[in-house]
């Protein structure tokens, strides 16, 4: 007997208002046996880029047939489309605003959500998560074929990828993405893969980024990170390699470089902002 797929929720609804709970109520009325999990409801309001990164970080840890219900939708009520993406035997449902940019591959298939029979009646102008996306997710988890929800489309919206550029002189240019709740500053530099002791290669983490960086190798004991202020940080393996209150950088759990501090918040110490430019290079350059 095949296992019922789980539905995983990703939204910017927070935990104070009832909106995330309402999504679960709609799903439970249609598919009461389907398990529902929360990825997060704390995406900053309307921050599609952050949601896209969260999906990229997370999808590999969920089994095939998982249905991701994603509602970060600043364009709700406009003519932006609702879509269903089939990618690597997982299903992603949400607005066509670039939220799936970093999990989508060229061979994936996408359908526009147009069939009203799989939605709630009287579609509202402000809560498509409840009226459109949650019902579609429930029916998809129950096994309704993707082509039943609407017509195939070929050009879903992609948001521009974060900066990841090899400059030709061994440097790698990137940008600050965001800070997590611990004050670690995630960057666009990576994905770093160890090839031998202390030696790392770069595998671009978004499929439509340039692959020029993947022929460059970095040594942890010779690499430094330049901040916009001109400050230089050293590469460490753990927080404990730093003095208390000192900042450095390491490879985070997703393979991206993170700027960190020992025992405190690197974000508060350095006051870095999203999109601030950073450069990885060697101590001799």
RODREN-759650 format. One record per residue (C-alpha): x, y, z; residue in one letter. Coordinates in nm, 3 decimals. Each point is the difference from the previous one (the first is absolute). Example, Ala and Ser with C-alpha at 12.3 -4.5 7.8 and 13.67 -1.06 7.14 Angstrom:
2
{r {1.230; -0.450; 0.780}; 'A'}
{r {0.137; 0.344; -0.066}; 'S'}
END
This chain:
285
{r {0.000; 0.000; 0.000}; 'X'}
{r {0.151; 0.335; -0.104}; 'X'}
{r {0.048; 0.264; 0.264}; 'X'}
{r {-0.221; 0.312; -0.015}; 'X'}
{r {0.215; 0.302; -0.091}; 'X'}
{r {0.046; 0.270; 0.259}; 'X'}
{r {-0.085; 0.366; -0.062}; 'X'}
{r {0.270; 0.243; 0.116}; 'X'}
{r {-0.099; 0.362; 0.064}; 'X'}
{r {0.223; 0.301; -0.070}; 'X'}
{r {-0.156; 0.344; 0.054}; 'X'}
{r {0.057; 0.351; 0.127}; 'X'}
{r {-0.312; -0.016; 0.218}; 'X'}
{r {0.176; -0.010; 0.337}; 'X'}
{r {-0.148; -0.163; 0.309}; 'X'}
{r {-0.221; 0.278; 0.141}; 'X'}
{r {-0.276; 0.010; -0.260}; 'X'}
{r {-0.212; -0.304; -0.088}; 'X'}
{r {0.098; -0.016; -0.367}; 'X'}
{r {0.239; -0.297; 0.019}; 'X'}
{r {-0.252; -0.193; 0.208}; 'X'}
{r {-0.272; 0.073; -0.254}; 'X'}
{r {0.214; -0.159; -0.274}; 'X'}
{r {0.017; -0.315; 0.211}; 'X'}
{r {-0.375; 0.007; 0.056}; 'X'}
{r {-0.071; 0.019; -0.373}; 'X'}
{r {0.240; -0.286; -0.073}; 'X'}
{r {-0.147; -0.214; 0.278}; 'X'}
{r {-0.354; 0.037; -0.132}; 'X'}
{r {0.108; -0.129; -0.343}; 'X'}
{r {0.271; -0.248; 0.100}; 'X'}
{r {-0.036; -0.080; 0.371}; 'X'}
{r {0.254; -0.287; -0.009}; 'X'}
{r {0.280; 0.204; -0.159}; 'X'}
{r {0.277; 0.100; 0.246}; 'X'}
{r {0.077; 0.373; 0.014}; 'X'}
{r {0.339; 0.138; 0.103}; 'X'}
{r {0.121; 0.355; 0.051}; 'X'}
{r {0.325; 0.099; -0.165}; 'X'}
{r {-0.036; 0.357; 0.124}; 'X'}
{r {-0.256; 0.277; 0.018}; 'X'}
{r {0.261; 0.262; 0.085}; 'X'}
{r {0.113; 0.109; -0.345}; 'X'}
{r {0.023; 0.381; 0.016}; 'X'}
{r {-0.328; 0.134; -0.146}; 'X'}
{r {0.008; -0.005; -0.379}; 'X'}
{r {0.366; -0.108; -0.019}; 'X'}
{r {-0.008; -0.233; -0.300}; 'X'}
{r {0.380; -0.027; -0.017}; 'X'}
{r {0.023; -0.125; 0.360}; 'X'}
{r {-0.276; -0.253; -0.063}; 'X'}
{r {0.177; -0.124; -0.314}; 'X'}
{r {0.322; -0.050; 0.197}; 'X'}
{r {-0.182; -0.183; 0.280}; 'X'}
{r {-0.147; -0.242; -0.254}; 'X'}
{r {0.343; -0.061; -0.154}; 'X'}
{r {0.147; -0.070; 0.344}; 'X'}
{r {-0.278; -0.237; 0.100}; 'X'}
{r {-0.139; -0.206; -0.286}; 'X'}
{r {0.272; -0.267; 0.002}; 'X'}
{r {-0.094; -0.102; 0.353}; 'X'}
{r {-0.357; -0.095; -0.094}; 'X'}
{r {-0.102; -0.321; -0.175}; 'X'}
{r {-0.124; -0.038; -0.353}; 'X'}
{r {-0.369; 0.082; -0.052}; 'X'}
{r {0.013; 0.275; 0.264}; 'X'}
{r {-0.236; 0.287; -0.085}; 'X'}
{r {0.138; 0.344; 0.088}; 'X'}
{r {-0.271; 0.262; 0.051}; 'X'}
{r {0.174; 0.338; -0.027}; 'X'}
{r {-0.184; 0.325; 0.066}; 'X'}
{r {0.219; 0.308; -0.009}; 'X'}
{r {-0.215; 0.202; -0.232}; 'X'}
{r {0.034; 0.379; -0.011}; 'X'}
{r {-0.178; -0.002; -0.338}; 'X'}
{r {-0.315; -0.172; 0.128}; 'X'}
{r {-0.310; 0.127; -0.180}; 'X'}
{r {0.193; 0.113; -0.308}; 'X'}
{r {0.029; -0.185; -0.330}; 'X'}
{r {0.299; -0.203; 0.121}; 'X'}
{r {-0.063; -0.370; -0.056}; 'X'}
{r {-0.030; -0.282; 0.247}; 'X'}
{r {0.215; -0.296; -0.101}; 'X'}
{r {0.084; -0.360; 0.079}; 'X'}
{r {0.359; -0.113; -0.057}; 'X'}
{r {0.107; -0.364; -0.029}; 'X'}
{r {0.370; -0.023; 0.081}; 'X'}
{r {0.199; -0.314; 0.081}; 'X'}
{r {-0.314; -0.190; 0.109}; 'X'}
{r {-0.102; 0.280; 0.236}; 'X'}
{r {-0.287; 0.246; -0.048}; 'X'}
{r {0.012; 0.374; 0.066}; 'X'}
{r {-0.317; 0.212; 0.005}; 'X'}
{r {-0.019; 0.377; 0.031}; 'X'}
{r {0.008; 0.331; -0.187}; 'X'}
{r {0.198; 0.049; -0.320}; 'X'}
{r {0.222; 0.271; 0.148}; 'X'}
{r {0.340; -0.169; -0.001}; 'X'}
{r {-0.040; -0.184; 0.329}; 'X'}
{r {0.104; -0.327; -0.168}; 'X'}
{r {0.297; 0.146; -0.186}; 'X'}
{r {0.270; -0.186; 0.192}; 'X'}
{r {-0.165; -0.342; 0.002}; 'X'}
{r {-0.112; 0.007; -0.363}; 'X'}
{r {0.201; -0.179; -0.269}; 'X'}
{r {-0.032; 0.029; -0.380}; 'X'}
{r {-0.156; -0.345; -0.032}; 'X'}
{r {-0.272; 0.066; 0.260}; 'X'}
{r {-0.365; 0.037; -0.095}; 'X'}
{r {-0.232; 0.282; 0.105}; 'X'}
{r {-0.377; 0.043; -0.021}; 'X'}
{r {-0.209; 0.312; 0.050}; 'X'}
{r {-0.277; -0.045; 0.258}; 'X'}
{r {-0.325; 0.079; -0.178}; 'X'}
{r {-0.250; -0.278; 0.080}; 'X'}
{r {-0.251; 0.141; 0.250}; 'X'}
{r {-0.123; -0.345; 0.104}; 'X'}
{r {0.323; -0.044; 0.197}; 'X'}
{r {-0.034; 0.334; 0.180}; 'X'}
{r {-0.238; 0.145; 0.254}; 'X'}
{r {-0.299; 0.189; -0.142}; 'X'}
{r {0.006; 0.381; -0.007}; 'X'}
{r {0.375; 0.055; -0.035}; 'X'}
{r {0.096; 0.298; 0.217}; 'X'}
{r {0.231; 0.281; -0.110}; 'X'}
{r {0.224; -0.024; 0.309}; 'X'}
{r {0.026; -0.364; 0.108}; 'X'}
{r {0.086; -0.228; -0.291}; 'X'}
{r {0.193; -0.217; 0.245}; 'X'}
{r {-0.331; -0.105; 0.153}; 'X'}
{r {-0.218; 0.004; -0.311}; 'X'}
{r {0.234; -0.129; -0.271}; 'X'}
{r {0.332; -0.141; 0.116}; 'X'}
{r {-0.110; -0.200; 0.306}; 'X'}
{r {-0.279; -0.186; -0.181}; 'X'}
{r {0.228; -0.076; -0.296}; 'X'}
{r {0.267; -0.131; 0.239}; 'X'}
{r {-0.255; -0.226; 0.167}; 'X'}
{r {-0.123; -0.143; -0.329}; 'X'}
{r {0.356; -0.044; -0.128}; 'X'}
{r {0.089; -0.195; 0.316}; 'X'}
{r {-0.305; -0.220; -0.061}; 'X'}
{r {0.139; -0.092; -0.342}; 'X'}
{r {-0.180; 0.232; -0.243}; 'X'}
{r {0.217; 0.019; -0.312}; 'X'}
{r {0.182; 0.328; -0.057}; 'X'}
{r {-0.156; 0.056; -0.343}; 'X'}
{r {-0.346; 0.003; 0.159}; 'X'}
{r {0.070; 0.337; 0.164}; 'X'}
{r {0.059; 0.195; -0.322}; 'X'}
{r {0.215; 0.036; -0.310}; 'X'}
{r {0.374; -0.049; -0.025}; 'X'}
{r {0.206; 0.320; -0.015}; 'X'}
{r {0.358; 0.039; -0.119}; 'X'}
{r {0.126; 0.321; 0.157}; 'X'}
{r {-0.069; 0.033; 0.371}; 'X'}
{r {0.152; 0.306; 0.160}; 'X'}
{r {0.357; -0.018; 0.129}; 'X'}
{r {0.147; 0.258; 0.232}; 'X'}
{r {0.362; 0.110; -0.062}; 'X'}
{r {0.248; -0.225; 0.180}; 'X'}
{r {0.217; 0.150; 0.274}; 'X'}
{r {0.345; 0.112; -0.111}; 'X'}
{r {0.255; -0.279; -0.050}; 'X'}
{r {0.275; 0.105; -0.240}; 'X'}
{r {0.357; -0.124; -0.052}; 'X'}
{r {0.204; 0.306; -0.095}; 'X'}
{r {0.276; -0.177; -0.192}; 'X'}
{r {0.271; 0.061; 0.259}; 'X'}
{r {-0.109; -0.267; 0.245}; 'X'}
{r {-0.241; 0.220; 0.189}; 'X'}
{r {-0.365; -0.084; 0.049}; 'X'}
{r {-0.246; 0.288; 0.026}; 'X'}
{r {-0.325; -0.045; 0.186}; 'X'}
{r {-0.247; 0.178; 0.221}; 'X'}
{r {-0.162; -0.016; 0.340}; 'X'}
{r {-0.330; -0.189; -0.006}; 'X'}
{r {-0.145; 0.034; 0.351}; 'X'}
{r {0.069; -0.065; 0.368}; 'X'}
{r {-0.154; -0.291; 0.184}; 'X'}
{r {-0.140; 0.018; 0.355}; 'X'}
{r {0.344; -0.078; 0.145}; 'X'}
{r {0.158; 0.298; -0.174}; 'X'}
{r {0.186; -0.211; -0.257}; 'X'}
{r {0.020; 0.185; -0.332}; 'X'}
{r {-0.068; -0.227; -0.297}; 'X'}
{r {0.169; 0.091; -0.328}; 'X'}
{r {-0.043; -0.097; -0.363}; 'X'}
{r {0.351; -0.150; -0.013}; 'X'}
{r {-0.013; -0.376; -0.061}; 'X'}
{r {-0.094; -0.276; -0.009}; 'X'}
{r {0.340; -0.110; 0.141}; 'X'}
{r {0.102; -0.365; -0.019}; 'X'}
{r {0.314; -0.140; 0.162}; 'X'}
{r {0.220; -0.183; -0.251}; 'X'}
{r {0.292; -0.071; 0.235}; 'X'}
{r {0.116; 0.111; 0.342}; 'X'}
{r {-0.057; 0.375; 0.015}; 'X'}
{r {-0.054; 0.034; -0.377}; 'X'}
{r {-0.345; 0.092; -0.136}; 'X'}
{r {-0.166; 0.041; -0.337}; 'X'}
{r {-0.308; 0.207; -0.078}; 'X'}
{r {-0.316; -0.145; -0.152}; 'X'}
{r {-0.239; 0.281; -0.099}; 'X'}
{r {-0.311; -0.059; 0.207}; 'X'}
{r {-0.256; 0.142; -0.243}; 'X'}
{r {-0.021; -0.183; -0.331}; 'X'}
{r {-0.018; 0.311; -0.217}; 'X'}
{r {0.305; 0.165; 0.154}; 'X'}
{r {0.330; 0.008; -0.185}; 'X'}
{r {0.205; -0.313; 0.053}; 'X'}
{r {0.328; 0.188; -0.041}; 'X'}
{r {0.067; -0.029; 0.371}; 'X'}
{r {0.007; -0.378; 0.006}; 'X'}
{r {0.356; -0.016; -0.136}; 'X'}
{r {0.139; 0.209; 0.289}; 'X'}
{r {0.132; -0.159; 0.318}; 'X'}
{r {0.035; 0.162; 0.339}; 'X'}
{r {0.221; -0.085; 0.293}; 'X'}
{r {-0.143; 0.061; 0.345}; 'X'}
{r {0.336; 0.103; 0.142}; 'X'}
{r {0.068; 0.261; -0.271}; 'X'}
{r {-0.346; 0.142; -0.077}; 'X'}
{r {-0.138; 0.321; 0.140}; 'X'}
{r {-0.329; 0.183; -0.037}; 'X'}
{r {-0.010; 0.373; -0.074}; 'X'}
{r {-0.295; 0.197; 0.137}; 'X'}
{r {-0.128; 0.331; -0.144}; 'X'}
{r {0.177; 0.183; 0.284}; 'X'}
{r {0.334; -0.144; -0.108}; 'X'}
{r {0.014; -0.229; 0.303}; 'X'}
{r {0.141; -0.347; -0.065}; 'X'}
{r {-0.132; -0.316; 0.161}; 'X'}
{r {0.173; -0.337; 0.028}; 'X'}
{r {-0.137; -0.343; -0.087}; 'X'}
{r {-0.071; -0.225; 0.299}; 'X'}
{r {-0.151; -0.344; 0.043}; 'X'}
{r {-0.208; 0.058; 0.312}; 'X'}
{r {-0.117; 0.292; 0.213}; 'X'}
{r {0.248; -0.107; 0.265}; 'X'}
{r {0.293; 0.075; -0.234}; 'X'}
{r {-0.076; 0.367; 0.063}; 'X'}
{r {0.069; 0.204; 0.309}; 'X'}
{r {-0.316; 0.092; 0.187}; 'X'}
{r {-0.160; 0.292; -0.185}; 'X'}
{r {0.229; -0.041; -0.302}; 'X'}
{r {-0.152; -0.033; -0.349}; 'X'}
{r {0.108; -0.241; -0.272}; 'X'}
{r {-0.162; -0.214; -0.266}; 'X'}
{r {-0.066; -0.369; -0.047}; 'X'}
{r {-0.191; -0.240; -0.222}; 'X'}
{r {-0.356; -0.018; 0.130}; 'X'}
{r {-0.231; -0.299; -0.002}; 'X'}
{r {-0.126; 0.083; -0.351}; 'X'}
{r {0.350; 0.025; -0.148}; 'X'}
{r {-0.013; 0.380; -0.025}; 'X'}
{r {0.253; 0.215; 0.180}; 'X'}
{r {-0.133; 0.159; 0.320}; 'X'}
{r {0.149; 0.289; 0.193}; 'X'}
{r {-0.009; -0.091; 0.368}; 'X'}
{r {0.116; 0.108; 0.345}; 'X'}
{r {0.089; -0.204; 0.306}; 'X'}
{r {-0.256; 0.038; 0.276}; 'X'}
{r {-0.185; 0.294; -0.150}; 'X'}
{r {-0.164; 0.136; -0.316}; 'X'}
{r {0.218; 0.075; -0.301}; 'X'}
{r {-0.294; 0.194; -0.141}; 'X'}
{r {0.000; 0.241; 0.295}; 'X'}
{r {0.379; 0.041; -0.004}; 'X'}
{r {0.041; 0.063; -0.372}; 'X'}
{r {-0.335; 0.161; -0.095}; 'X'}
{r {0.002; -0.164; -0.342}; 'X'}
{r {-0.309; 0.046; -0.217}; 'X'}
{r {-0.157; -0.221; -0.268}; 'X'}
{r {0.175; 0.045; -0.337}; 'X'}
{r {0.316; 0.146; 0.157}; 'X'}
{r {0.290; -0.114; -0.223}; 'X'}
{r {0.263; -0.240; 0.133}; 'X'}
{r {0.309; -0.154; -0.160}; 'X'}
{r {0.174; -0.330; 0.070}; 'X'}
{r {0.367; -0.016; -0.091}; 'X'}
{r {0.338; -0.110; 0.125}; 'X'}
{r {0.219; 0.177; 0.248}; 'X'}
{r {0.250; 0.075; -0.276}; 'X'}
{r {-0.249; 0.188; -0.222}; 'X'}
END
